[in-house]
Amino acid sequence: TLARRVRYRRRMGAAYNRLKLPQQTAIDAMLAGATDTQAAEFAKVDRRTIFTWHKRDNFKAALDEMKRETQGRTRIRIQGLAPAAAAYLGVVFQDKNETTQNRLMAARALLELEQHTIELDDLNDRIADLERPPPKQLTVAKSIPTDPAVEPSRARVA
């Protein structure tokens, strides 16, 4: 039920903790998959109140903070399951008793995963290059005035 999912969604984000309990409850409900109308019912506020909260910077910041936290946790979970999923796809692909269609779908999924992995590695390398501090520049000594007779390009025409 939504109530059980919300109970496990309580977070300790800074912006989130500055909200009042009904606002926190509404965010928890939204993160558990509720619509704004359902979140309003769950938080025991009018539906229009939710729309008003969405316009406030503190509510938007808390909702964004909690979305990032939830998405981060989901990414970690997916990354943990990825090796087992890839291994399973490999088993299906190599199983001669599987239908050709299933083997082809497994092969396609494996190739797509590999392509995404390559793209992510490339992006990570590019980000690391951008974040790397630039090399120190050599300082050039100020130019010393030269004799125009020695360096004709700097001579003035009278």
C-alpha positions, 0 to 999 in steps of 0.5 A: 500500500502507499502508506507502507511505501511512504513509511520507508521513504523518510529521508534525512535531506537538509531541505527536506528536514526544514519542511513541515510534516504535511509537506514531507508526507506529500513528498514521501507519497510522490516519491512512492509513486503517488500523483499530486492528488493522491499525495494531497489526500495522503498528507491530508491537505487540499489538492490546491495546496500541493500545487501551491507548494510546487511553486515554492523554492523550499519545497522544490529544493526538497523534492529535487533533493529527495529525487536525487537521493532516491535515484542515486539509491536506485542506480546503486541497486541496478549496478549491483544487479547488472552483473547477474543480469548480464550473466543470465543473458549470457546463459540464455544466449548460449542455451541451445534449447532456447528459442532462436527469438530468445537467443537473439533478444539476449544477444541484442540486449548484451550488445546494447549493454556493451555499447552503453558501457563504452559510451559511459566510459567515454563520458567519464573520461571526458568529464575527468579531462574537463575536471582536471586542472589545467597545466601550470603556465610558464611565466614569460619575462616582460619584454626588455626594450631593445635597440631599434638598430638591432631589431628593425621591426620595432623601429619607428618611422619618423 
